[in-house]
């Protein structure tokens, strides 16, 4: 909610005093939760993007394992 208020024009100082949250925390939330617009009108937050990258690395490792196991089973 605070990030939305900031994005609609409220100042960080006003939000900080109104909600009792430090400026540093507000800036961290803004960085974490402000959506990034992609080419196809799809938007993700930096946090979601980081999770997607982690999942992609995991899936690539699984793919490599499956490829190696296929070569082992193909020999038999």
Order of alpha helices (4+ residues) and beta strands (2+ residues): alpha-alpha-alpha-beta-beta-alpha
